[in-house]
């Protein structure tokens, strides 16, 4: 089996996370690898919760 040194786990709220994150942790532990977890969030919509004259979502 190939040894992994760095593992990236991408989390998204619309998908069940428990089995896949458990697998990522297991693979990281077995390979003594670094595990980085990131979360995918929707892009902000301009005008909702933003101050008038502020940055647009494209600028953020």
Helices and strands as residue ranges (DSSP letters): E 6-12, H 18-31, E 34-40
